[in-house]
């Protein structure tokens, strides 16, 4: 199957990141990894937004993915990163298939608040779990990637390469998914659910599939974050983290899968430098910068690229 032009650009971007990783310092490699991981959770939020739903509880699956990595190594002795990520996805899909039966019945604020409630339930359970470190969480053990051991100062680069490869695969998949029958049906549901039913399509089934896939992708983001940070804690499921994902989704826009990666990198870099330069007022700096972007780019950062194409034509 031939790659589309936008998909070729995604492949080129991933190749550039991989090549630059050999020259950049470890802190930038770590920051880029966190941005890619966050972008995948944001893509799950975007999938729901394209269907007219806003989730304030995507941190639920982000946290499950992270804890699956930590618990798989701590209690099961599993060290391979791909197996740990797969465990997180499996657990997430199982839970999402159950919760999706309930959540896809609701819309608007009811859907948003229910997703938030389930995320906070997980947060409360983890805070009370002494075996999992309670509020402090616990450290993720040493991990391997197939036969390669990334220890010895190369761990940050290895997890960046892994995140780039996985992020590219997810981006290519979603690029095709958004143009598929189910992806287009999600947009149709956002505009008019009744007409979708008249076309002979089950809106609940479409939303259910969309919800489960979004959850799985969010879990991958949490797994990569825990591999990079080497630590997990209950705040991964806290409502403020889910709010950040929604904010980044609005920042990037829903026009293209690449928008989430660009917005996540901008968000994390602005926050990093705001904390470093203005430790006592970094929230104000971060909020002001992001507010200006939203005011002047109400459709997200990706609207800059679509605007240029319209001007050129």
Secondary structure by P-SEA (a helix, b strand, c coil): ccccaaaaaaaaaaaaaaaacccccaaaaaaaaaaaaaaaaaaaaaaaaaacccccccaaaaaaaaaaaaaaaaccccccaaaaaaaaaaaaaaaaaaaaaccccccaaaaaaaaaaaaaaaaaaaaacccccccbbbbbcccccccccccccaaaaaaaaaaaaaaaaaaaaaaaaaacaaaaaaaaaaacaaaaaaacccaaaaaaaaaaaaaaaaaaaaaaaaaaacccccccccaaaaaaaaaaaaaacccccaaaaaaaaaaaaaaaaaaaaccccaaaaaaaaaaaaaaacccccaaaaaaaaaaac
